[in-house]
Amino acid sequence: MENPTAVFSTSMGVITCELYLDQMPITVSNFIDLANSGFYNGLHFHRVIPDFMDQFGCPYSKDPKSKRSGTGGPPDGQFKNLKTGKMETRSNGGNIQDEYAAKISNEPGTLSMANTGQKNSGGSQFFMNTVHNDFLDWFSPGESKHPVFGKCKDKASYDMMVKISKVKTKDDCPITPVEMKSVTVTM
């Protein structure tokens, strides 16, 4: 069975990514559940840093000028693990269980879970690496532990990630908002 594909339609262009359901089933199933519910539609990138990454997935970023952008997560609830068929839980502010299964590095073009640095604190926010951020690998020494769950499928998608990371910002937030119009997943 092939891994699912996510198409991120932004106000600047399209990014197409493979989702690693085979290696990161909890994280990817959570992402797909949120995408299929329309959770990501209309949100804005709230943090973009050149030569680093693009971050989004905070529900407060529907208002691109919200001071709370970057602090929110999805609602608590359950979702189906699309690999095992088991029900998984989002709790304590929409957080999912940490999934440290696949040793996939935070290479350019990868999708990685954002979290607070605390155990089981990832939910809906994630980032797109525009450079090799191996210091964020969950299996590397150090505090930051951000598991990778997907990667862009083509150069045009990677180029769009880089283009978004280079927009003019104030305090890492795009001055001209970059909207996630829709996220569509095909299995």
mmCIF file of the C-alpha atoms, coordinates in Angstrom:
data_MODEL
# 
_entry.id   MODEL 
# 
loop_
_atom_site.group_PDB 
_atom_site.id 
_atom_site.type_symbol 
_atom_site.label_atom_id 
_atom_site.label_alt_id 
_atom_site.label_comp_id 
_atom_site.label_asym_id 
_atom_site.label_entity_id 
_atom_site.label_seq_id 
_atom_site.pdbx_PDB_ins_code 
_atom_site.Cartn_x 
_atom_site.Cartn_y 
_atom_site.Cartn_z 
_atom_site.occupancy 
_atom_site.B_iso_or_equiv 
_atom_site.pdbx_formal_charge 
_atom_site.auth_seq_id 
_atom_site.auth_comp_id 
_atom_site.auth_asym_id 
_atom_site.auth_atom_id 
_atom_site.pdbx_PDB_model_num 
ATOM 1   C CA . MET A 1 1   ? 0.000   0.000  0.000  1.00 0.00 ? 1   MET A CA 1 
ATOM 2   C CA . GLU A 1 2   ? 1.358   3.411  -0.961 1.00 0.00 ? 2   GLU A CA 1 
ATOM 3   C CA . ASN A 1 3   ? 1.638   6.169  1.600  1.00 0.00 ? 3   ASN A CA 1 
ATOM 4   C CA . PRO A 1 4   ? -0.970  8.970  1.444  1.00 0.00 ? 4   PRO A CA 1 
ATOM 5   C CA . THR A 1 5   ? -0.287  12.272 -0.301 1.00 0.00 ? 5   THR A CA 1 
ATOM 6   C CA . ALA A 1 6   ? -1.165  15.679 1.151  1.00 0.00 ? 6   ALA A CA 1 
ATOM 7   C CA . VAL A 1 7   ? -1.708  18.686 -1.101 1.00 0.00 ? 7   VAL A CA 1 
ATOM 8   C CA . PHE A 1 8   ? -1.266  21.984 0.737  1.00 0.00 ? 8   PHE A CA 1 
ATOM 9   C CA . SER A 1 9   ? -2.941  24.789 -1.237 1.00 0.00 ? 9   SER A CA 1 
ATOM 10  C CA . THR A 1 10  ? -1.585  28.081 0.086  1.00 0.00 ? 10  THR A CA 1 
ATOM 11  C CA . SER A 1 11  ? -2.161  31.673 -0.966 1.00 0.00 ? 11  SER A CA 1 
ATOM 12  C CA . MET A 1 12  ? 1.347   31.552 -2.489 1.00 0.00 ? 12  MET A CA 1 
ATOM 13  C CA . GLY A 1 13  ? 1.154   28.197 -4.267 1.00 0.00 ? 13  GLY A CA 1 
ATOM 14  C CA . VAL A 1 14  ? 0.925   24.435 -3.821 1.00 0.00 ? 14  VAL A CA 1 
ATOM 15  C CA . ILE A 1 15  ? 3.074   22.023 -1.804 1.00 0.00 ? 15  ILE A CA 1 
ATOM 16  C CA . THR A 1 16  ? 2.651   18.267 -2.326 1.00 0.00 ? 16  THR A CA 1 
ATOM 17  C CA . CYS A 1 17  ? 3.993   15.856 0.300  1.00 0.00 ? 17  CYS A CA 1 
ATOM 18  C CA . GLU A 1 18  ? 4.144   12.150 1.004  1.00 0.00 ? 18  GLU A CA 1 
ATOM 19  C CA . LEU A 1 19  ? 2.900   11.275 4.504  1.00 0.00 ? 19  LEU A CA 1 
ATOM 20  C CA . TYR A 1 20  ? 4.806   8.450  6.211  1.00 0.00 ? 20  TYR A CA 1 
ATOM 21  C CA . LEU A 1 21  ? 1.802   6.439  7.418  1.00 0.00 ? 21  LEU A CA 1 
ATOM 22  C CA . ASP A 1 22  ? 3.876   3.257  7.191  1.00 0.00 ? 22  ASP A CA 1 
ATOM 23  C CA . GLN A 1 23  ? 6.462   4.588  9.682  1.00 0.00 ? 23  GLN A CA 1 
ATOM 24  C CA . MET A 1 24  ? 4.579   7.207  11.746 1.00 0.00 ? 24  MET A CA 1 
ATOM 25  C CA . PRO A 1 25  ? 0.976   5.913  11.931 1.00 0.00 ? 25  PRO A CA 1 
ATOM 26  C CA . ILE A 1 26  ? -0.223  7.833  15.008 1.00 0.00 ? 26  ILE A CA 1 
ATOM 27  C CA . THR A 1 27  ? 1.152   11.196 13.880 1.00 0.00 ? 27  THR A CA 1 
ATOM 28  C CA . VAL A 1 28  ? 0.007   10.789 10.267 1.00 0.00 ? 28  VAL A CA 1 
ATOM 29  C CA . SER A 1 29  ? -3.445  9.468  11.236 1.00 0.00 ? 29  SER A CA 1 
ATOM 30  C CA . ASN A 1 30  ? -3.905  12.482 13.533 1.00 0.00 ? 30  ASN A CA 1 
ATOM 31  C CA . PHE A 1 31  ? -2.833  14.841 10.734 1.00 0.00 ? 31  PHE A CA 1 
ATOM 32  C CA . ILE A 1 32  ? -5.178  13.175 8.215  1.00 0.00 ? 32  ILE A CA 1 
ATOM 33  C CA . ASP A 1 33  ? -8.097  13.296 10.664 1.00 0.00 ? 33  ASP A CA 1 
ATOM 34  C CA . LEU A 1 34  ? -7.553  17.023 11.184 1.00 0.00 ? 34  LEU A CA 1 
ATOM 35  C CA . ALA A 1 35  ? -7.063  17.700 7.459  1.00 0.00 ? 35  ALA A CA 1 
ATOM 36  C CA . ASN A 1 36  ? -10.188 15.740 6.501  1.00 0.00 ? 36  ASN A CA 1 
ATOM 37  C CA . SER A 1 37  ? -12.236 17.674 9.082  1.00 0.00 ? 37  SER A CA 1 
ATOM 38  C CA . GLY A 1 38  ? -11.136 20.981 7.501  1.00 0.00 ? 38  GLY A CA 1 
ATOM 39  C CA . PHE A 1 39  ? -9.195  21.976 10.630 1.00 0.00 ? 39  PHE A CA 1 
ATOM 40  C CA . TYR A 1 40  ? -6.262  23.448 8.667  1.00 0.00 ? 40  TYR A CA 1 
ATOM 41  C CA . ASN A 1 41  ? -8.351  25.304 6.068  1.00 0.00 ? 41  ASN A CA 1 
ATOM 42  C CA . GLY A 1 42  ? -8.114  29.063 6.503  1.00 0.00 ? 42  GLY A CA 1 
ATOM 43  C CA . LEU A 1 43  ? -5.254  28.984 9.005  1.00 0.00 ? 43  LEU A CA 1 
ATOM 44  C CA . HIS A 1 44  ? -2.146  31.092 8.385  1.00 0.00 ? 44  HIS A CA 1 
ATOM 45  C CA . PHE A 1 45  ? 1.548   30.406 8.738  1.00 0.00 ? 45  PHE A CA 1 
ATOM 46  C CA . HIS A 1 46  ? 2.303   32.072 12.075 1.00 0.00 ? 46  HIS A CA 1 
ATOM 47  C CA . ARG A 1 47  ? 6.075   31.549 12.143 1.00 0.00 ? 47  ARG A CA 1 
ATOM 48  C CA . VAL A 1 48  ? 8.459   31.553 9.178  1.00 0.00 ? 48  VAL A CA 1 
ATOM 49  C CA . ILE A 1 49  ? 12.227  31.861 9.395  1.00 0.00 ? 49  ILE A CA 1 
ATOM 50  C CA . PRO A 1 50  ? 14.558  31.889 6.363  1.00 0.00 ? 50  PRO A CA 1 
ATOM 51  C CA . ASP A 1 51  ? 17.106  29.071 6.325  1.00 0.00 ? 51  ASP A CA 1 
ATOM 52  C CA . PHE A 1 52  ? 15.101  27.256 9.002  1.00 0.00 ? 52  PHE A CA 1 
ATOM 53  C CA . MET A 1 53  ? 11.394  26.462 8.610  1.00 0.00 ? 53  MET A CA 1 
ATOM 54  C CA . ASP A 1 54  ? 7.703   27.401 8.075  1.00 0.00 ? 54  ASP A CA 1 
ATOM 55  C CA . GLN A 1 55  ? 5.262   26.635 10.925 1.00 0.00 ? 55  GLN A CA 1 
ATOM 56  C CA . PHE A 1 56  ? 1.490   26.459 11.018 1.00 0.00 ? 56  PHE A CA 1 
ATOM 57  C CA . GLY A 1 57  ? -1.438  24.525 12.447 1.00 0.00 ? 57  GLY A CA 1 
ATOM 58  C CA . CYS A 1 58  ? -2.495  26.792 15.318 1.00 0.00 ? 58  CYS A CA 1 
ATOM 59  C CA . PRO A 1 59  ? -6.261  27.437 15.321 1.00 0.00 ? 59  PRO A CA 1 
ATOM 60  C CA . TYR A 1 60  ? -5.696  30.986 16.605 1.00 0.00 ? 60  TYR A CA 1 
ATOM 61  C CA . SER A 1 61  ? -3.895  31.792 13.344 1.00 0.00 ? 61  SER A CA 1 
ATOM 62  C CA . LYS A 1 62  ? -7.234  31.974 11.504 1.00 0.00 ? 62  LYS A CA 1 
ATOM 63  C CA . ASP A 1 63  ? -6.797  35.619 12.484 1.00 0.00 ? 63  ASP A CA 1 
ATOM 64  C CA . PRO A 1 64  ? -3.306  36.240 11.067 1.00 0.00 ? 64  PRO A CA 1 
ATOM 65  C CA . LYS A 1 65  ? -2.730  39.104 13.528 1.00 0.00 ? 65  LYS A CA 1 
ATOM 66  C CA . SER A 1 66  ? -3.773  37.174 16.654 1.00 0.00 ? 66  SER A CA 1 
ATOM 67  C CA . LYS A 1 67  ? -1.308  37.505 19.528 1.00 0.00 ? 67  LYS A CA 1 
ATOM 68  C CA . ARG A 1 68  ? -2.262  33.920 20.481 1.00 0.00 ? 68  ARG A CA 1 
ATOM 69  C CA . SER A 1 69  ? -0.995  32.432 17.205 1.00 0.00 ? 69  SER A CA 1 
ATOM 70  C CA . GLY A 1 70  ? 1.351   29.571 17.950 1.00 0.00 ? 70  GLY A CA 1 
ATOM 71  C CA . THR A 1 71  ? -0.227  28.712 21.305 1.00 0.00 ? 71  THR A CA 1 
ATOM 72  C CA . GLY A 1 72  ? -3.220  26.597 20.297 1.00 0.00 ? 72  GLY A CA 1 
ATOM 73  C CA . GLY A 1 73  ? -3.992  23.055 19.325 1.00 0.00 ? 73  GLY A CA 1 
ATOM 74  C CA . PRO A 1 74  ? -6.860  20.909 18.105 1.00 0.00 ? 74  PRO A CA 1 
ATOM 75  C CA . PRO A 1 75  ? -9.850  19.883 20.197 1.00 0.00 ? 75  PRO A CA 1 
ATOM 76  C CA . ASP A 1 76  ? -9.594  16.805 22.390 1.00 0.00 ? 76  ASP A CA 1 
ATOM 77  C CA . GLY A 1 77  ? -11.131 13.712 20.819 1.00 0.00 ? 77  GLY A CA 1 
ATOM 78  C CA . GLN A 1 78  ? -10.450 10.412 19.146 1.00 0.00 ? 78  GLN A CA 1 
ATOM 79  C CA . PHE A 1 79  ? -9.225  9.437  15.705 1.00 0.00 ? 79  PHE A CA 1 
ATOM 80  C CA . LYS A 1 80  ? -8.597  6.144  13.972 1.00 0.00 ? 80  LYS A CA 1 
ATOM 81  C CA . ASN A 1 81  ? -5.049  4.878  13.502 1.00 0.00 ? 81  ASN A CA 1 
ATOM 82  C CA . LEU A 1 82  ? -5.174  4.212  9.759  1.00 0.00 ? 82  LEU A CA 1 
ATOM 83  C CA . LYS A 1 83  ? -2.450  1.561  9.968  1.00 0.00 ? 83  LYS A CA 1 
ATOM 84  C CA . THR A 1 84  ? -3.681  -0.505 12.933 1.00 0.00 ? 84  THR A CA 1 
ATOM 85  C CA . GLY A 1 85  ? -7.396  0.331  12.994 1.00 0.00 ? 85  GLY A CA 1 
ATOM 86  C CA . LYS A 1 86  ? -7.074  1.172  16.713 1.00 0.00 ? 86  LYS A CA 1 
ATOM 87  C CA . MET A 1 87  ? -8.642  4.326  18.143 1.00 0.00 ? 87  MET A CA 1 
ATOM 88  C CA . GLU A 1 88  ? -6.139  6.941  19.325 1.00 0.00 ? 88  GLU A CA 1 
ATOM 89  C CA . THR A 1 89  ? -6.757  9.922  21.608 1.00 0.00 ? 89  THR A CA 1 
ATOM 90  C CA . ARG A 1 90  ? -6.067  13.652 21.527 1.00 0.00 ? 90  ARG A CA 1 
ATOM 91  C CA . SER A 1 91  ? -6.191  14.992 25.093 1.00 0.00 ? 91  SER A CA 1 
ATOM 92  C CA . ASN A 1 92  ? -4.902  17.711 27.429 1.00 0.00 ? 92  ASN A CA 1 
ATOM 93  C CA . GLY A 1 93  ? -5.345  20.442 24.843 1.00 0.00 ? 93  GLY A CA 1 
ATOM 94  C CA . GLY A 1 94  ? -5.476  18.255 21.729 1.00 0.00 ? 94  GLY A CA 1 
ATOM 95  C CA . ASN A 1 95  ? -2.117  16.568 22.255 1.00 0.00 ? 95  ASN A CA 1 
ATOM 96  C CA . ILE A 1 96  ? -1.202  13.144 20.910 1.00 0.00 ? 96  ILE A CA 1 
ATOM 97  C CA . GLN A 1 97  ? 1.156   10.473 22.165 1.00 0.00 ? 97  GLN A CA 1 
ATOM 98  C CA . ASP A 1 98  ? 4.773   11.044 21.171 1.00 0.00 ? 98  ASP A CA 1 
ATOM 99  C CA . GLU A 1 99  ? 5.775   8.746  18.346 1.00 0.00 ? 99  GLU A CA 1 
ATOM 100 C CA . TYR A 1 100 ? 9.480   8.043  18.250 1.00 0.00 ? 100 TYR A CA 1 
ATOM 101 C CA . ALA A 1 101 ? 9.517   5.105  15.869 1.00 0.00 ? 101 ALA A CA 1 
ATOM 102 C CA . ALA A 1 102 ? 11.235  6.030  12.627 1.00 0.00 ? 102 ALA A CA 1 
ATOM 103 C CA . LYS A 1 103 ? 14.698  7.600  12.688 1.00 0.00 ? 103 LYS A CA 1 
ATOM 104 C CA . ILE A 1 104 ? 13.994  10.115 9.938  1.00 0.00 ? 104 ILE A CA 1 
ATOM 105 C CA . SER A 1 105 ? 16.105  13.266 10.105 1.00 0.00 ? 105 SER A CA 1 
ATOM 106 C CA . ASN A 1 106 ? 14.718  16.813 9.814  1.00 0.00 ? 106 ASN A CA 1 
ATOM 107 C CA . GLU A 1 107 ? 16.125  17.197 6.300  1.00 0.00 ? 107 GLU A CA 1 
ATOM 108 C CA . PRO A 1 108 ? 15.148  19.900 3.793  1.00 0.00 ? 108 PRO A CA 1 
ATOM 109 C CA . GLY A 1 109 ? 11.563  19.436 2.621  1.00 0.00 ? 109 GLY A CA 1 
ATOM 110 C CA . THR A 1 110 ? 10.395  17.313 5.560  1.00 0.00 ? 110 THR A CA 1 
ATOM 111 C CA . LEU A 1 111 ? 7.303   17.813 7.723  1.00 0.00 ? 111 LEU A CA 1 
ATOM 112 C CA . SER A 1 112 ? 7.929   17.642 11.467 1.00 0.00 ? 112 SER A CA 1 
ATOM 113 C CA . MET A 1 113 ? 5.728   17.842 14.555 1.00 0.00 ? 113 MET A CA 1 
ATOM 114 C CA . ALA A 1 114 ? 5.969   21.004 16.605 1.00 0.00 ? 114 ALA A CA 1 
ATOM 115 C CA . ASN A 1 115 ? 5.652   20.646 20.365 1.00 0.00 ? 115 ASN A CA 1 
ATOM 116 C CA . THR A 1 116 ? 6.330   22.557 23.560 1.00 0.00 ? 116 THR A CA 1 
ATOM 117 C CA . GLY A 1 117 ? 9.340   20.468 24.520 1.00 0.00 ? 117 GLY A CA 1 
ATOM 118 C CA . GLN A 1 118 ? 7.234   18.609 27.058 1.00 0.00 ? 118 GLN A CA 1 
ATOM 119 C CA . LYS A 1 119 ? 6.324   14.945 26.666 1.00 0.00 ? 119 LYS A CA 1 
ATOM 120 C CA . ASN A 1 120 ? 3.209   14.243 24.535 1.00 0.00 ? 120 ASN A CA 1 
ATOM 121 C CA . SER A 1 121 ? 2.699   17.920 23.608 1.00 0.00 ? 121 SER A CA 1 
ATOM 122 C CA . GLY A 1 122 ? 2.302   17.691 19.815 1.00 0.00 ? 122 GLY A CA 1 
ATOM 123 C CA . GLY A 1 123 ? -1.166  18.144 18.335 1.00 0.00 ? 123 GLY A CA 1 
ATOM 124 C CA . SER A 1 124 ? -1.927  20.099 15.175 1.00 0.00 ? 124 SER A CA 1 
ATOM 125 C CA . GLN A 1 125 ? 1.097   22.359 14.747 1.00 0.00 ? 125 GLN A CA 1 
ATOM 126 C CA . PHE A 1 126 ? 3.941   21.258 12.541 1.00 0.00 ? 126 PHE A CA 1 
ATOM 127 C CA . PHE A 1 127 ? 6.679   22.782 10.474 1.00 0.00 ? 127 PHE A CA 1 
ATOM 128 C CA . MET A 1 128 ? 8.253   22.399 7.063  1.00 0.00 ? 128 MET A CA 1 
ATOM 129 C CA . ASN A 1 129 ? 12.052  22.232 7.209  1.00 0.00 ? 129 ASN A CA 1 
ATOM 130 C CA . THR A 1 130 ? 13.776  24.346 4.563  1.00 0.00 ? 130 THR A CA 1 
ATOM 131 C CA . VAL A 1 131 ? 17.293  23.257 5.611  1.00 0.00 ? 131 VAL A CA 1 
ATOM 132 C CA . HIS A 1 132 ? 18.754  20.232 7.392  1.00 0.00 ? 132 HIS A CA 1 
ATOM 133 C CA . ASN A 1 133 ? 17.762  20.834 11.013 1.00 0.00 ? 133 ASN A CA 1 
ATOM 134 C CA . ASP A 1 134 ? 19.313  17.672 12.436 1.00 0.00 ? 134 ASP A CA 1 
ATOM 135 C CA . PHE A 1 135 ? 19.575  19.295 15.881 1.00 0.00 ? 135 PHE A CA 1 
ATOM 136 C CA . LEU A 1 136 ? 15.765  18.875 16.021 1.00 0.00 ? 136 LEU A CA 1 
ATOM 137 C CA . ASP A 1 137 ? 15.873  15.104 15.445 1.00 0.00 ? 137 ASP A CA 1 
ATOM 138 C CA . TRP A 1 138 ? 14.247  13.168 18.275 1.00 0.00 ? 138 TRP A CA 1 
ATOM 139 C CA . PHE A 1 139 ? 17.158  10.723 18.243 1.00 0.00 ? 139 PHE A CA 1 
ATOM 140 C CA . SER A 1 140 ? 19.923  13.348 18.473 1.00 0.00 ? 140 SER A CA 1 
ATOM 141 C CA . PRO A 1 141 ? 21.428  14.601 21.742 1.00 0.00 ? 141 PRO A CA 1 
ATOM 142 C CA . GLY A 1 142 ? 19.767  17.680 23.123 1.00 0.00 ? 142 GLY A CA 1 
ATOM 143 C CA . GLU A 1 143 ? 16.429  18.970 24.305 1.00 0.00 ? 143 GLU A CA 1 
ATOM 144 C CA . SER A 1 144 ? 14.491  19.358 21.031 1.00 0.00 ? 144 SER A CA 1 
ATOM 145 C CA . LYS A 1 145 ? 12.625  16.248 19.898 1.00 0.00 ? 145 LYS A CA 1 
ATOM 146 C CA . HIS A 1 146 ? 10.621  16.734 16.695 1.00 0.00 ? 146 HIS A CA 1 
ATOM 147 C CA . PRO A 1 147 ? 9.627   13.582 14.774 1.00 0.00 ? 147 PRO A CA 1 
ATOM 148 C CA . VAL A 1 148 ? 9.399   13.765 10.983 1.00 0.00 ? 148 VAL A CA 1 
ATOM 149 C CA . PHE A 1 149 ? 6.185   12.427 9.432  1.00 0.00 ? 149 PHE A CA 1 
ATOM 150 C CA . GLY A 1 150 ? 6.393   13.384 5.752  1.00 0.00 ? 150 GLY A CA 1 
ATOM 151 C CA . LYS A 1 151 ? 8.383   14.972 2.947  1.00 0.00 ? 151 LYS A CA 1 
ATOM 152 C CA . CYS A 1 152 ? 7.690   17.060 -0.146 1.00 0.00 ? 152 CYS A CA 1 
ATOM 153 C CA . LYS A 1 153 ? 7.356   15.012 -3.312 1.00 0.00 ? 153 LYS A CA 1 
ATOM 154 C CA . ASP A 1 154 ? 9.013   17.316 -5.828 1.00 0.00 ? 154 ASP A CA 1 
ATOM 155 C CA . LYS A 1 155 ? 11.360  20.260 -6.310 1.00 0.00 ? 155 LYS A CA 1 
ATOM 156 C CA . ALA A 1 156 ? 8.496   22.685 -6.994 1.00 0.00 ? 156 ALA A CA 1 
ATOM 157 C CA . SER A 1 157 ? 7.006   21.848 -3.583 1.00 0.00 ? 157 SER A CA 1 
ATOM 158 C CA . TYR A 1 158 ? 10.334  22.325 -1.834 1.00 0.00 ? 158 TYR A CA 1 
ATOM 159 C CA . ASP A 1 159 ? 10.884  25.604 -3.699 1.00 0.00 ? 159 ASP A CA 1 
ATOM 160 C CA . MET A 1 160 ? 7.466   26.798 -2.454 1.00 0.00 ? 160 MET A CA 1 
ATOM 161 C CA . MET A 1 161 ? 8.453   25.944 1.146  1.00 0.00 ? 161 MET A CA 1 
ATOM 162 C CA . VAL A 1 162 ? 11.607  28.039 0.724  1.00 0.00 ? 162 VAL A CA 1 
ATOM 163 C CA . LYS A 1 163 ? 9.672   30.896 -0.907 1.00 0.00 ? 163 LYS A CA 1 
ATOM 164 C CA . ILE A 1 164 ? 7.253   31.016 2.043  1.00 0.00 ? 164 ILE A CA 1 
ATOM 165 C CA . SER A 1 165 ? 10.174  31.035 4.501  1.00 0.00 ? 165 SER A CA 1 
ATOM 166 C CA . LYS A 1 166 ? 11.586  34.150 2.841  1.00 0.00 ? 166 LYS A CA 1 
ATOM 167 C CA . VAL A 1 167 ? 8.540   36.429 3.028  1.00 0.00 ? 167 VAL A CA 1 
ATOM 168 C CA . LYS A 1 168 ? 8.963   39.667 4.967  1.00 0.00 ? 168 LYS A CA 1 
ATOM 169 C CA . THR A 1 169 ? 8.160   39.179 8.642  1.00 0.00 ? 169 THR A CA 1 
ATOM 170 C CA . LYS A 1 170 ? 7.775   41.007 11.918 1.00 0.00 ? 170 LYS A CA 1 
ATOM 171 C CA . ASP A 1 171 ? 8.775   38.843 14.895 1.00 0.00 ? 171 ASP A CA 1 
ATOM 172 C CA . ASP A 1 172 ? 8.873   35.813 12.520 1.00 0.00 ? 172 ASP A CA 1 
ATOM 173 C CA . CYS A 1 173 ? 5.198   36.325 11.535 1.00 0.00 ? 173 CYS A CA 1 
ATOM 174 C CA . PRO A 1 174 ? 4.553   37.131 7.853  1.00 0.00 ? 174 PRO A CA 1 
ATOM 175 C CA . ILE A 1 175 ? 3.652   40.803 7.346  1.00 0.00 ? 175 ILE A CA 1 
ATOM 176 C CA . THR A 1 176 ? 1.489   39.797 4.379  1.00 0.00 ? 176 THR A CA 1 
ATOM 177 C CA . PRO A 1 177 ? -0.400  36.753 5.703  1.00 0.00 ? 177 PRO A CA 1 
ATOM 178 C CA . VAL A 1 178 ? 0.224   33.397 4.007  1.00 0.00 ? 178 VAL A CA 1 
ATOM 179 C CA . GLU A 1 179 ? -3.008  31.418 4.166  1.00 0.00 ? 179 GLU A CA 1 
ATOM 180 C CA . MET A 1 180 ? -3.463  27.660 4.070  1.00 0.00 ? 180 MET A CA 1 
ATOM 181 C CA . LYS A 1 181 ? -6.514  27.632 1.831  1.00 0.00 ? 181 LYS A CA 1 
ATOM 182 C CA . SER A 1 182 ? -6.940  23.852 2.057  1.00 0.00 ? 182 SER A CA 1 
ATOM 183 C CA . VAL A 1 183 ? -5.196  20.595 2.853  1.00 0.00 ? 183 VAL A CA 1 
ATOM 184 C CA . THR A 1 184 ? -6.381  17.619 0.801  1.00 0.00 ? 184 THR A CA 1 
ATOM 185 C CA . VAL A 1 185 ? -5.228  14.071 1.511  1.00 0.00 ? 185 VAL A CA 1 
ATOM 186 C CA . THR A 1 186 ? -5.477  11.177 -0.931 1.00 0.00 ? 186 THR A CA 1 
ATOM 187 C CA . MET A 1 187 ? -4.876  7.622  0.165  1.00 0.00 ? 187 MET A CA 1 
# 
